């Protein structure tokens, strides 16, 4: 991408400013996680022995099949591991995202870094206005405080990614700031997206 070229020019998506997590808004959003209370850091309460016992009796295998896809119509997600759902994990979060054919998610930034592993498909990211192409088998690093967006470049096939990050640890250290620069689309933009349903075997 040429120096100074905007992310919007590269992605073909309109560049708009929007309200973030840190400010009150009347904006209607699709994703439940932006509307409900969540457990970002879990309290460790009890005796040391009780906490150790609880840790060692937690399950170590968590099936994503037990969770429902949320979001849409272009980007769906499942929060598999986080402090609110798994007591064995206090410092990490792991989730699955799928993008409908030609779909994309919100443009946003947060203090924590993340690892983005591509299980299926091809597309590109915009990181601080820089285009980064990816395909199945690739891993991307979203660095700290990077404004980024994930986009599926295939107009006919879905893209599936696994995201892991130490977000709970960052929040525990009061590195809280994050913001939405552009909300995810509320409408399907093609027939392929209107017909799309997330995978049932994942």
C-alpha angles and dihedrals in degrees: 000000000000118000110271094014109140126240088238092057091050096044098037090231122125114257109233134163118230142174117281138217090269098060135061115254142175089209111131110230130192100214116087093209091069092054107041134062113265136191105244096166122016123221116245103216131165136046120321090249092052092050093049091048092049091049094052094046095054119109116257097201121067120184117217087203088074091063131074124232112250132194126029167120093141103005126037129181146190121203101214104169128022137126091268095056106029123040090197089068119063102149106034138061127197129186143166122232128189126192121206116232106299089359130144140185137226124303105237147142136217137176097245124079121233141199115227114195118191112222097173139003138017134267144118142262129219111218114184089333092312119121118227118184120212142178139181111308095028125118122205131196118219101202126218115292092001117153104225147164134194120220132184109221097191111095092197108036137054125245120220125197138178116216125197125181143159092234096136090055092051091049090050087057089051093250086140106144117119132144143191112231093179126012119232114265117274094200136057111246100200141027089253089059093046090053095043124114123177117253117279094206097062 
